[in-house]
Amino acid sequence: MRDAAPAGRLKSILGGSAGNLVEWYDWYAYAAFSLYLAPHFFPKGDPLAQTLNVWAIFAIGFFMRPIGAWLMGIYGDRRGRKAGLTLSVTQMCGGSMLIAVMPGYDAIGAWATVALVVARLMQGLSVGGEYGASATYLSEMAGRQRRGFFSSFQYVTLISGHLVALGVLLALQSTMSEAALGDWGWRIPFFIGGALAIGVFWLRRNLPETESFVNRETGTEHRSSFGALFLRHPREAALVMLLTAGGTLAFYAYSVYLLTFLSATGAFTKPVSTQISAAALFVFMFIQPLAGALSDRIGRKPLMIGFGVLGVIFTWPIFTTLETVRTPLAAFLIMSGALVIVTGYTSINAVVKAEMFPAHIRTLGVALPYALANAIFGGTAPYVALWFKDAGMERGFYWYVTAMIGISLITYLRMRDTRVHSQILED
């Protein structure tokens, strides 16, 4: 590798991570400002119905992620990891800018809702490609001995993007009136995201390509495609979906949905709920590299099993306790505990998937099965939770999360440790 020196490798990892942060900031800005988007893009009426509609469109974005993963996974395998990263951030920029400038339902009627859907479709395509490209790039750029540690920055930057979105929300809530924020202030974070995406476009154009891509096997029999993935690597594709299902559902239940849960079911105002979530996510962000480094010493499998066992045992107590908690400190500690549990999945999920596939189909193999599982279980988590609540069966969601973590736990117990059986051959 031309850039194999430690300083060059670190520079490439940091460069790829910075772009990932901006991508995820744009994605999570929608979730962070969902309570303000609801009355703007939908007709006036029942606030719960408006919130359900906003989260339904949030889920629609997730259902575009498999298409983005499919198209840009193939693109990244054939044209390079850097090319895939550059294309994904371009699409994210367009989606954010569309949300920022679009008039509301009162001005243009249902076209406002249509525009919001289109913007989320663009962002879904972008993030679908971003995950596979960034996870593959970071895993391939990291050396064998520290691959778990460096690849964990994929989730560090994902969480950082979420935190920046929450930070912008907190800043606007503290400097603007509720009326002004609901009227026009909610547009500011989307303008910020679009502008940052333009900067990342230029940053990513100067990243070096990975040695794994340069050394990949070429030829018709090693061409990345949908058919090649599921016909030649069916076991690996199925494993990615199964190990992702419980992990991604737990992550969105413990992070994104809890922001709504704390104010809708708990006893906290919107600003206080935001502060609790931001503080817990800050802790969560810093423990990712620690868990990733631990996986380099003891293997990936023990961490995933730990998440599965603890998730099955504690999901129900976490949510039922949060129903009755009345102090922000107690809510913060419980949410932090939940996020510590899911760290066994989040810190190493990128490298585990990358280590399963040969280089010529690695981006697609990481991206597409993950995106399918994420669309079915992750993106729908807030909507499913609110559906249970609207039906008067809110606690049914807690059992649903527990059951899916249990299914993933069975997968963790049966699979090989990818640290020992890695398909990434370069040191």
One Martini backbone bead per residue (centre of mass of N, CA, C, O) as a GRO file, in nm:
protein
  427
    1MET     BB    1   0.095   0.036   0.024
    2ARG     BB    2   0.142   0.368  -0.018
    3ASP     BB    3  -0.010   0.424   0.288
    4ALA     BB    4   0.120   0.225   0.523
    5ALA     BB    5   0.194   0.414   0.712
    6PRO     BB    6   0.078   0.502   1.011
    7ALA     BB    7   0.017   0.801   0.942
    8GLY     BB    8  -0.138   0.742   0.677
    9ARG     BB    9  -0.350   0.553   0.795
   10LEU     BB   10  -0.468   0.750   1.001
   11LYS     BB   11  -0.550   0.969   0.799
   12SER     BB   12  -0.753   0.792   0.644
   13ILE     BB   13  -0.937   0.721   0.883
   14LEU     BB   14  -1.007   1.013   0.960
   15GLY     BB   15  -1.121   1.094   0.684
   16GLY     BB   16  -1.348   0.880   0.672
   17SER     BB   17  -1.481   0.959   0.945
   18ALA     BB   18  -1.562   1.253   0.889
   19GLY     BB   19  -1.763   1.182   0.665
   20ASN     BB   20  -1.945   0.999   0.837
   21LEU     BB   21  -2.042   1.215   1.033
   22VAL     BB   22  -2.198   1.389   0.829
   23GLU     BB   23  -2.390   1.177   0.727
   24TRP     BB   24  -2.520   1.121   1.016
   25TYR     BB   25  -2.614   1.398   1.075
   26ASP     BB   26  -2.818   1.418   0.845
   27TRP     BB   27  -2.985   1.171   0.932
   28TYR     BB   28  -3.043   1.266   1.246
   29ALA     BB   29  -3.181   1.537   1.211
   30TYR     BB   30  -3.458   1.421   1.162
   31ALA     BB   31  -3.493   1.288   1.442
   32ALA     BB   32  -3.434   1.537   1.625
   33PHE     BB   33  -3.670   1.717   1.444
   34SER     BB   34  -3.949   1.564   1.436
   35LEU     BB   35  -4.135   1.745   1.623
   36TYR     BB   36  -4.113   1.989   1.402
   37LEU     BB   37  -4.198   1.847   1.132
   38ALA     BB   38  -4.489   1.744   1.171
   39PRO     BB   39  -4.658   2.027   1.144
   40HIS     BB   40  -4.528   2.110   0.858
   41PHE     BB   41  -4.590   1.828   0.665
   42PHE     BB   42  -4.881   1.821   0.803
   43PRO     BB   43  -5.182   1.815   0.890
   44LYS     BB   44  -5.388   1.917   1.109
   45GLY     BB   45  -5.411   1.748   1.441
   46ASP     BB   46  -5.306   1.475   1.565
   47PRO     BB   47  -5.000   1.454   1.710
   48LEU     BB   48  -4.960   1.145   1.693
   49ALA     BB   49  -5.014   1.122   1.388
   50GLN     BB   50  -4.784   1.305   1.300
   51THR     BB   51  -4.557   1.136   1.429
   52LEU     BB   52  -4.614   0.878   1.272
   53ASN     BB   53  -4.557   1.002   0.992
   54VAL     BB   54  -4.262   1.077   1.040
   55TRP     BB   55  -4.169   0.780   1.111
   56ALA     BB   56  -4.257   0.656   0.844
   57ILE     BB   57  -4.049   0.817   0.675
   58PHE     BB   58  -3.808   0.715   0.825
   59ALA     BB   59  -3.857   0.421   0.728
   60ILE     BB   60  -3.842   0.472   0.423
   61GLY     BB   61  -3.543   0.539   0.420
   62PHE     BB   62  -3.461   0.247   0.499
   63PHE     BB   63  -3.586   0.110   0.235
   64MET     BB   64  -3.353   0.248   0.054
   65ARG     BB   65  -3.088   0.121   0.159
   66PRO     BB   66  -3.075  -0.142  -0.010
   67ILE     BB   67  -3.046   0.004  -0.280
   68GLY     BB   68  -2.791   0.159  -0.209
   69ALA     BB   69  -2.626  -0.093  -0.133
   70TRP     BB   70  -2.642  -0.229  -0.406
   71LEU     BB   71  -2.537  -0.006  -0.600
   72MET     BB   72  -2.284   0.098  -0.419
   73GLY     BB   73  -2.155  -0.172  -0.367
   74ILE     BB   74  -2.081  -0.232  -0.658
   75TYR     BB   75  -1.931   0.033  -0.710
   76GLY     BB   76  -1.710  -0.014  -0.486
   77ASP     BB   77  -1.604  -0.288  -0.610
   78ARG     BB   78  -1.538  -0.164  -0.907
   79ARG     BB   79  -1.429   0.157  -0.841
   80GLY     BB   80  -1.417   0.195  -0.528
   81ARG     BB   81  -1.427   0.319  -0.213
   82LYS     BB   82  -1.393   0.622  -0.273
   83ALA     BB   83  -1.621   0.648  -0.482
   84GLY     BB   84  -1.852   0.568  -0.288
   85LEU     BB   85  -1.812   0.795  -0.079
   86THR     BB   86  -1.858   1.036  -0.276
   87LEU     BB   87  -2.146   0.964  -0.375
   88SER     BB   88  -2.300   0.958  -0.102
   89VAL     BB   89  -2.256   1.263  -0.017
   90THR     BB   90  -2.408   1.388  -0.255
   91GLN     BB   91  -2.692   1.279  -0.184
   92MET     BB   92  -2.713   1.400   0.101
   93CYS     BB   93  -2.705   1.695   0.022
   94GLY     BB   94  -2.970   1.700  -0.143
   95GLY     BB   95  -3.166   1.613   0.086
   96SER     BB   96  -3.110   1.843   0.289
   97MET     BB   97  -3.176   2.087   0.106
   98LEU     BB   98  -3.471   2.013   0.054
   99ILE     BB   99  -3.571   2.041   0.345
  100ALA     BB  100  -3.473   2.339   0.395
  101VAL     BB  101  -3.660   2.475   0.138
  102MET     BB  102  -3.935   2.357   0.197
  103PRO     BB  103  -4.244   2.408   0.205
  104GLY     BB  104  -4.534   2.377   0.360
  105TYR     BB  105  -4.853   2.258   0.391
  106ASP     BB  106  -4.991   2.543   0.397
  107ALA     BB  107  -4.868   2.620   0.105
  108ILE     BB  108  -4.860   2.311  -0.076
  109GLY     BB  109  -4.947   2.076   0.071
  110ALA     BB  110  -4.879   1.752  -0.028
  111TRP     BB  111  -4.601   1.835  -0.152
  112ALA     BB  112  -4.447   1.844   0.112
  113THR     BB  113  -4.461   1.543   0.171
  114VAL     BB  114  -4.329   1.449  -0.091
  115ALA     BB  115  -4.057   1.595  -0.047
  116LEU     BB  116  -3.983   1.444   0.211
  117VAL     BB  117  -3.973   1.168   0.083
  118VAL     BB  118  -3.755   1.228  -0.130
  119ALA     BB  119  -3.533   1.310   0.067
  120ARG     BB  120  -3.528   1.032   0.217
  121LEU     BB  121  -3.455   0.866  -0.029
  122MET     BB  122  -3.181   0.998  -0.077
  123GLN     BB  123  -3.068   0.935   0.208
  124GLY     BB  124  -3.104   0.630   0.191
  125LEU     BB  125  -2.912   0.582  -0.042
  126SER     BB  126  -2.665   0.702   0.093
  127VAL     BB  127  -2.650   0.526   0.357
  128GLY     BB  128  -2.645   0.254   0.217
  129GLY     BB  129  -2.358   0.314   0.094
  130GLU     BB  130  -2.194   0.422   0.338
  131TYR     BB  131  -2.164   0.181   0.521
  132GLY     BB  132  -2.008  -0.011   0.332
  133ALA     BB  133  -1.777   0.183   0.255
  134SER     BB  134  -1.676   0.259   0.542
  135ALA     BB  135  -1.641  -0.021   0.668
  136THR     BB  136  -1.443  -0.121   0.453
  137TYR     BB  137  -1.230   0.101   0.462
  138LEU     BB  138  -1.154   0.081   0.765
  139SER     BB  139  -1.087  -0.225   0.770
  140GLU     BB  140  -0.863  -0.211   0.543
  141MET     BB  141  -0.681   0.017   0.674
  142ALA     BB  142  -0.650  -0.153   0.904
  143GLY     BB  143  -0.471  -0.336   1.094
  144ARG     BB  144  -0.479  -0.647   1.217
  145GLN     BB  145  -0.420  -0.574   1.530
  146ARG     BB  146  -0.640  -0.296   1.499
  147ARG     BB  147  -0.923  -0.342   1.363
  148GLY     BB  148  -1.131  -0.306   1.588
  149PHE     BB  149  -1.053  -0.024   1.678
  150PHE     BB  150  -1.075   0.137   1.403
  151SER     BB  151  -1.363   0.035   1.314
  152SER     BB  152  -1.517   0.173   1.558
  153PHE     BB  153  -1.528   0.463   1.418
  154GLN     BB  154  -1.790   0.418   1.268
  155TYR     BB  155  -1.961   0.462   1.539
  156VAL     BB  156  -1.841   0.715   1.646
  157THR     BB  157  -1.940   0.890   1.400
  158LEU     BB  158  -2.231   0.818   1.417
  159ILE     BB  159  -2.271   0.935   1.704
  160SER     BB  160  -2.159   1.214   1.645
  161GLY     BB  161  -2.382   1.291   1.451
  162HIS     BB  162  -2.604   1.270   1.662
  163LEU     BB  163  -2.481   1.476   1.864
  164VAL     BB  164  -2.475   1.718   1.677
  165ALA     BB  165  -2.776   1.725   1.631
  166LEU     BB  166  -2.844   1.763   1.933
  167GLY     BB  167  -2.671   2.018   1.972
  168VAL     BB  168  -2.832   2.193   1.778
  169LEU     BB  169  -3.097   2.162   1.926
  170LEU     BB  170  -3.005   2.281   2.197
  171ALA     BB  171  -2.916   2.556   2.087
  172LEU     BB  172  -3.194   2.637   1.973
  173GLN     BB  173  -3.359   2.598   2.238
  174SER     BB  174  -3.176   2.826   2.397
  175THR     BB  175  -3.207   3.075   2.157
  176MET     BB  176  -3.508   2.999   2.099
  177SER     BB  177  -3.817   2.996   2.049
  178GLU     BB  178  -4.061   2.771   2.005
  179ALA     BB  179  -4.197   2.921   1.770
  180ALA     BB  180  -3.944   2.973   1.591
  181LEU     BB  181  -3.852   2.680   1.568
  182GLY     BB  182  -4.126   2.576   1.442
  183ASP     BB  183  -4.128   2.774   1.196
  184TRP     BB  184  -3.778   2.797   1.104
  185GLY     BB  185  -3.534   2.674   1.278
  186TRP     BB  186  -3.535   2.372   1.165
  187ARG     BB  187  -3.364   2.444   0.898
  188ILE     BB  188  -3.068   2.485   0.989
  189PRO     BB  189  -2.949   2.187   1.006
  190PHE     BB  190  -2.983   2.136   0.692
  191PHE     BB  191  -2.789   2.352   0.597
  192ILE     BB  192  -2.545   2.247   0.746
  193GLY     BB  193  -2.536   1.964   0.617
  194GLY     BB  194  -2.501   2.053   0.323
  195ALA     BB  195  -2.235   2.211   0.363
  196LEU     BB  196  -2.063   1.978   0.481
  197ALA     BB  197  -2.091   1.785   0.237
  198ILE     BB  198  -1.924   1.954   0.045
  199GLY     BB  199  -1.658   1.929   0.204
  200VAL     BB  200  -1.643   1.614   0.196
  201PHE     BB  201  -1.616   1.576  -0.103
  202TRP     BB  202  -1.322   1.692  -0.113
  203LEU     BB  203  -1.194   1.505   0.093
  204ARG     BB  204  -1.255   1.225  -0.053
  205ARG     BB  205  -1.093   1.277  -0.319
  206ASN     BB  206  -0.801   1.246  -0.137
  207LEU     BB  207  -0.817   0.959  -0.088
  208PRO     BB  208  -0.695   0.660  -0.058
  209GLU     BB  209  -0.665   0.351  -0.159
  210THR     BB  210  -0.696   0.025  -0.101
  211GLU     BB  211  -0.525  -0.270  -0.105
  212SER     BB  212  -0.760  -0.467  -0.141
  213PHE     BB  213  -0.866  -0.345  -0.403
  214VAL     BB  214  -0.606  -0.363  -0.572
  215ASN     BB  215  -0.580  -0.696  -0.502
  216ARG     BB  216  -0.814  -0.797  -0.628
  217GLU     BB  217  -1.008  -1.004  -0.786
  218THR     BB  218  -1.056  -1.059  -1.129
  219GLY     BB  219  -1.328  -1.096  -1.331
  220THR     BB  220  -1.620  -1.249  -1.397
  221GLU     BB  221  -1.610  -1.450  -1.139
  222HIS     BB  222  -1.536  -1.157  -0.961
  223ARG     BB  223  -1.813  -1.011  -0.983
  224SER     BB  224  -2.009  -0.779  -0.859
  225SER     BB  225  -2.336  -0.899  -0.735
  226PHE     BB  226  -2.634  -1.006  -0.642
  227GLY     BB  227  -2.601  -1.302  -0.733
  228ALA     BB  228  -2.316  -1.355  -0.616
  229LEU     BB  229  -2.388  -1.319  -0.323
  230PHE     BB  230  -2.642  -1.535  -0.294
  231LEU     BB  231  -2.493  -1.783  -0.445
  232ARG     BB  232  -2.180  -1.772  -0.316
  233HIS     BB  233  -2.278  -1.613  -0.016
  234PRO     BB  234  -2.529  -1.713   0.171
  235ARG     BB  235  -2.424  -1.749   0.461
  236GLU     BB  236  -2.307  -1.467   0.506
  237ALA     BB  237  -2.565  -1.306   0.444
  238ALA     BB  238  -2.737  -1.435   0.668
  239LEU     BB  239  -2.556  -1.358   0.907
  240VAL     BB  240  -2.579  -1.054   0.879
  241MET     BB  241  -2.884  -1.038   0.925
  242LEU     BB  242  -2.898  -1.186   1.205
  243LEU     BB  243  -2.683  -1.010   1.364
  244THR     BB  244  -2.840  -0.735   1.307
  245ALA     BB  245  -3.134  -0.739   1.404
  246GLY     BB  246  -3.091  -0.702   1.717
  247GLY     BB  247  -2.882  -0.470   1.715
  248THR     BB  248  -3.041  -0.249   1.559
  249LEU     BB  249  -3.293  -0.248   1.735
  250ALA     BB  250  -3.154  -0.178   2.000
  251PHE     BB  251  -3.025   0.087   1.914
  252TYR     BB  252  -3.295   0.238   1.837
  253ALA     BB  253  -3.436   0.191   2.107
  254TYR     BB  254  -3.196   0.317   2.299
  255SER     BB  255  -3.192   0.595   2.129
  256VAL     BB  256  -3.402   0.722   1.931
  257TYR     BB  257  -3.668   0.640   2.087
  258LEU     BB  258  -3.598   0.752   2.375
  259LEU     BB  259  -3.646   1.048   2.308
  260THR     BB  260  -3.957   1.005   2.288
  261PHE     BB  261  -4.017   0.837   2.545
  262LEU     BB  262  -3.937   1.047   2.771
  263SER     BB  263  -4.188   1.241   2.682
  264ALA     BB  264  -4.436   1.043   2.624
  265THR     BB  265  -4.396   0.845   2.892
  266GLY     BB  266  -4.251   1.015   3.058
  267ALA     BB  267  -4.141   1.316   3.274
  268PHE     BB  268  -4.029   1.486   3.018
  269THR     BB  269  -3.914   1.721   2.840
  270LYS     BB  270  -3.775   1.787   2.549
  271PRO     BB  271  -3.506   1.916   2.646
  272VAL     BB  272  -3.441   1.702   2.865
  273SER     BB  273  -3.440   1.457   2.678
  274THR     BB  274  -3.206   1.560   2.505
  275GLN     BB  275  -2.993   1.574   2.732
  276ILE     BB  276  -2.997   1.280   2.813
  277SER     BB  277  -2.924   1.160   2.537
  278ALA     BB  278  -2.657   1.311   2.490
  279ALA     BB  279  -2.506   1.205   2.740
  280ALA     BB  280  -2.528   0.899   2.676
  281LEU     BB  281  -2.395   0.914   2.389
  282PHE     BB  282  -2.123   1.017   2.485
  283VAL     BB  283  -2.045   0.763   2.635
  284PHE     BB  284  -2.087   0.563   2.403
  285MET     BB  285  -1.868   0.675   2.214
  286PHE     BB  286  -1.610   0.620   2.408
  287ILE     BB  287  -1.651   0.289   2.423
  288GLN     BB  288  -1.596   0.176   2.140
  289PRO     BB  289  -1.278   0.150   2.128
  290LEU     BB  290  -1.255  -0.033   2.375
  291ALA     BB  291  -1.413  -0.269   2.252
  292GLY     BB  292  -1.246  -0.299   1.995
  293ALA     BB  293  -0.978  -0.362   2.142
  294LEU     BB  294  -1.082  -0.613   2.289
  295SER     BB  295  -1.135  -0.779   2.024
  296ASP     BB  296  -0.821  -0.798   1.956
  297ARG     BB  297  -0.776  -0.998   2.209
  298ILE     BB  298  -1.061  -1.198   2.236
  299GLY     BB  299  -1.261  -1.123   2.020
  300ARG     BB  300  -1.581  -1.092   1.879
  301LYS     BB  301  -1.780  -1.303   2.003
  302PRO     BB  302  -1.795  -1.227   2.311
  303LEU     BB  303  -1.931  -0.949   2.267
  304MET     BB  304  -2.192  -1.048   2.128
  305ILE     BB  305  -2.284  -1.235   2.351
  306GLY     BB  306  -2.304  -1.022   2.571
  307PHE     BB  307  -2.526  -0.863   2.439
  308GLY     BB  308  -2.739  -1.087   2.413
  309VAL     BB  309  -2.771  -1.161   2.711
  310LEU     BB  310  -2.827  -0.873   2.829
  311GLY     BB  311  -3.063  -0.797   2.642
  312VAL     BB  312  -3.258  -1.023   2.733
  313ILE     BB  313  -3.258  -0.948   3.041
  314PHE     BB  314  -3.284  -0.596   3.031
  315THR     BB  315  -3.503  -0.466   2.850
  316TRP     BB  316  -3.751  -0.468   3.029
  317PRO     BB  317  -3.635  -0.312   3.278
  318ILE     BB  318  -3.559  -0.055   3.130
  319PHE     BB  319  -3.846   0.037   3.035
  320THR     BB  320  -4.011   0.009   3.299
  321THR     BB  321  -3.837   0.207   3.462
  322LEU     BB  322  -3.870   0.460   3.268
  323GLU     BB  323  -4.175   0.503   3.327
  324THR     BB  324  -4.102   0.605   3.651
  325VAL     BB  325  -3.897   0.806   3.614
  326ARG     BB  326  -3.805   1.152   3.757
  327THR     BB  327  -3.494   1.171   3.703
  328PRO     BB  328  -3.236   1.252   3.499
  329LEU     BB  329  -3.012   1.075   3.622
  330ALA     BB  330  -3.158   0.804   3.610
  331ALA     BB  331  -3.210   0.807   3.305
  332PHE     BB  332  -2.914   0.825   3.221
  333LEU     BB  333  -2.815   0.558   3.353
  334ILE     BB  334  -3.006   0.368   3.200
  335MET     BB  335  -2.931   0.448   2.912
  336SER     BB  336  -2.630   0.386   2.941
  337GLY     BB  337  -2.663   0.086   3.005
  338ALA     BB  338  -2.794   0.010   2.737
  339LEU     BB  339  -2.550   0.109   2.557
  340VAL     BB  340  -2.340  -0.080   2.675
  341ILE     BB  341  -2.470  -0.338   2.579
  342VAL     BB  342  -2.473  -0.264   2.258
  343THR     BB  343  -2.159  -0.245   2.218
  344GLY     BB  344  -2.110  -0.548   2.143
  345TYR     BB  345  -2.209  -0.464   1.851
  346THR     BB  346  -2.129  -0.173   1.743
  347SER     BB  347  -1.805  -0.183   1.765
  348ILE     BB  348  -1.790  -0.466   1.549
  349ASN     BB  349  -1.985  -0.497   1.304
  350ALA     BB  350  -1.811  -0.403   1.066
  351VAL     BB  351  -1.569  -0.606   1.085
  352VAL     BB  352  -1.726  -0.869   1.080
  353LYS     BB  353  -1.838  -0.831   0.791
  354ALA     BB  354  -1.571  -0.780   0.638
  355GLU     BB  355  -1.438  -1.065   0.731
  356MET     BB  356  -1.641  -1.252   0.545
  357PHE     BB  357  -1.526  -1.116   0.274
  358PRO     BB  358  -1.412  -1.077  -0.019
  359ALA     BB  359  -1.295  -0.804  -0.190
  360HIS     BB  360  -1.481  -0.817  -0.461
  361ILE     BB  361  -1.760  -0.828  -0.238
  362ARG     BB  362  -1.752  -0.660   0.030
  363THR     BB  363  -1.933  -0.409   0.012
  364LEU     BB  364  -2.193  -0.564  -0.057
  365GLY     BB  365  -2.186  -0.767   0.182
  366VAL     BB  366  -2.207  -0.549   0.402
  367ALA     BB  367  -2.453  -0.369   0.297
  368LEU     BB  368  -2.712  -0.534   0.209
  369PRO     BB  369  -2.789  -0.719   0.451
  370TYR     BB  370  -2.787  -0.489   0.652
  371ALA     BB  371  -3.005  -0.310   0.515
  372LEU     BB  372  -3.234  -0.512   0.534
  373ALA     BB  373  -3.235  -0.539   0.844
  374ASN     BB  374  -3.261  -0.233   0.901
  375ALA     BB  375  -3.533  -0.188   0.760
  376ILE     BB  376  -3.701  -0.396   0.929
  377PHE     BB  377  -3.582  -0.316   1.238
  378GLY     BB  378  -3.463  -0.026   1.269
  379GLY     BB  379  -3.645   0.190   1.113
  380THR     BB  380  -3.921   0.074   1.262
  381ALA     BB  381  -3.902   0.110   1.570
  382PRO     BB  382  -4.061   0.376   1.634
  383TYR     BB  383  -4.324   0.291   1.493
  384VAL     BB  384  -4.379   0.029   1.649
  385ALA     BB  385  -4.384   0.158   1.928
  386LEU     BB  386  -4.623   0.357   1.863
  387TRP     BB  387  -4.824   0.140   1.785
  388PHE     BB  388  -4.839   0.002   2.057
  389LYS     BB  389  -4.928   0.257   2.208
  390ASP     BB  390  -5.190   0.318   2.041
  391ALA     BB  391  -5.301   0.013   2.118
  392GLY     BB  392  -5.231  -0.032   2.437
  393MET     BB  393  -4.922  -0.206   2.398
  394GLU     BB  394  -4.632  -0.100   2.480
  395ARG     BB  395  -4.491  -0.368   2.604
  396GLY     BB  396  -4.464  -0.528   2.337
  397PHE     BB  397  -4.197  -0.395   2.246
  398TYR     BB  398  -4.010  -0.521   2.457
  399TRP     BB  399  -4.048  -0.814   2.357
  400TYR     BB  400  -3.953  -0.771   2.069
  401VAL     BB  401  -3.663  -0.693   2.133
  402THR     BB  402  -3.589  -0.946   2.294
  403ALA     BB  403  -3.639  -1.157   2.069
  404MET     BB  404  -3.431  -1.043   1.859
  405ILE     BB  405  -3.185  -1.075   2.035
  406GLY     BB  406  -3.213  -1.381   2.065
  407ILE     BB  407  -3.166  -1.451   1.767
  408SER     BB  408  -2.880  -1.328   1.754
  409LEU     BB  409  -2.754  -1.500   1.977
  410ILE     BB  410  -2.764  -1.767   1.825
  411THR     BB  411  -2.573  -1.671   1.603
  412TYR     BB  412  -2.323  -1.610   1.779
  413LEU     BB  413  -2.291  -1.905   1.890
  414ARG     BB  414  -2.254  -2.040   1.582
  415MET     BB  415  -2.029  -1.866   1.497
  416ARG     BB  416  -1.742  -1.754   1.389
  417ASP     BB  417  -1.445  -1.600   1.449
  418THR     BB  418  -1.329  -1.339   1.250
  419ARG     BB  419  -1.044  -1.288   1.361
  420VAL     BB  420  -0.947  -1.581   1.275
  421HIS     BB  421  -1.151  -1.583   0.995
  422SER     BB  422  -1.028  -1.382   0.783
  423GLN     BB  423  -1.065  -1.212   0.454
  424ILE     BB  424  -0.847  -1.015   0.538
  425LEU     BB  425  -0.511  -1.031   0.418
  426GLU     BB  426  -0.401  -0.775   0.502
  427ASP     BB  427  -0.177  -0.591   0.730
   0.00000   0.00000   0.00000
